[in-house]
């Protein structure tokens, strides 16, 4: 099963100061994961985040801020934002695949 959410106005709050910091996309995705895994009785150990560009940046942010929600993340055309890197305090190692 795949879930493909979109950010507000087709942009994610990915941790950079140029994106809307008033929108809490991390909380949105965390809530979405809980709702979908419960409603469809999915294995929460098989959740992945994948994104391209701005979506890749938010996937990296998710990997830092809610590490236990993801088995791995994959990003395309996205370098980690300085703000995300500085705040990255993941509670465990997480696999990451990056194409840049």
C-alpha positions in Angstrom: 0.0 0.0 0.0 1.3 3.5 -0.8 0.3 6.8 0.6 1.3 9.9 -1.3 0.5 13.1 0.7 1.2 16.6 -0.7 2.5 19.6 1.3 0.4 22.8 1.6 0.4 24.7 -1.7 2.6 21.8 -3.1 5.5 22.6 -0.7 6.7 20.9 2.4 8.0 22.7 5.5 11.4 20.9 5.1 13.4 22.7 7.8 14.9 25.4 5.6 14.1 29.0 6.6 12.7 29.6 3.1 9.8 27.2 3.7 6.7 28.0 5.9 7.8 27.2 9.4 4.2 27.7 10.8 3.1 24.4 9.2 4.1 21.3 11.2 4.5 18.7 8.5 6.4 16.4 10.8 3.4 16.2 13.1 1.1 15.8 10.1 3.1 12.8 8.7 3.4 11.2 12.1 -0.4 11.5 12.6 -0.9 10.1 9.1 1.3 7.1 9.7 -0.6 6.3 12.9 -4.0 6.6 11.3 -3.1 4.6 8.2 -1.4 1.8 10.0 -4.3 1.5 12.5 -7.1 1.8 9.9 -5.6 -0.7 7.4 -3.8 -2.9 10.1 -0.4 -2.4 8.4 2.9 -3.5 9.8 4.4 -0.3 11.2 7.9 -1.8 10.8 7.5 -1.5 7.0 7.1 2.3 6.6 9.4 4.2 4.3 9.7 7.9 3.4 10.7 8.7 -0.2 10.9 12.2 -1.7 12.3 14.2 -4.6 13.7 17.8 -4.1 11.6 19.5 -1.4 10.0 16.1 -0.7 13.4 14.6 -0.2 14.4 17.3 2.2 11.3 16.7 4.3 12.0 12.9 4.2 15.4 13.6 5.7 13.8 15.8 8.3 11.4 13.0 9.1 14.3 10.6 9.4 15.9 12.9 12.0 12.8 13.9 14.0 10.7 10.7 14.0 13.2 8.1 13.3 11.3 5.3 15.0 8.4 5.7 12.5 10.5 4.7 9.4 12.4 1.6 8.4 14.4 3.7 5.9 14.3 6.8 3.8 15.2 7.5 0.2 15.8 10.9 -1.4 16.4 12.2 -4.9 17.9 15.6 -5.7 18.0 16.7 -2.1 20.9 17.7 0.0 20.3 17.8 3.8 19.3 21.3 4.9 21.7 23.0 7.4 18.9 23.5 9.9 17.9 19.8 9.7 21.5 18.7 10.1 22.1 20.9 13.2 18.9 19.6 14.8 19.2 16.0 13.8 19.1 13.9 17.0 17.8 10.6 15.7 17.3 8.0 18.4 18.7 5.2 16.2 20.5 4.6 13.0 18.2 4.6 9.9 19.0 3.4 6.5 19.1 6.1 3.8 19.4 5.9 0.0 20.3 9.1 -1.8 20.5 9.9 -5.5 21.8 13.4 -6.2 
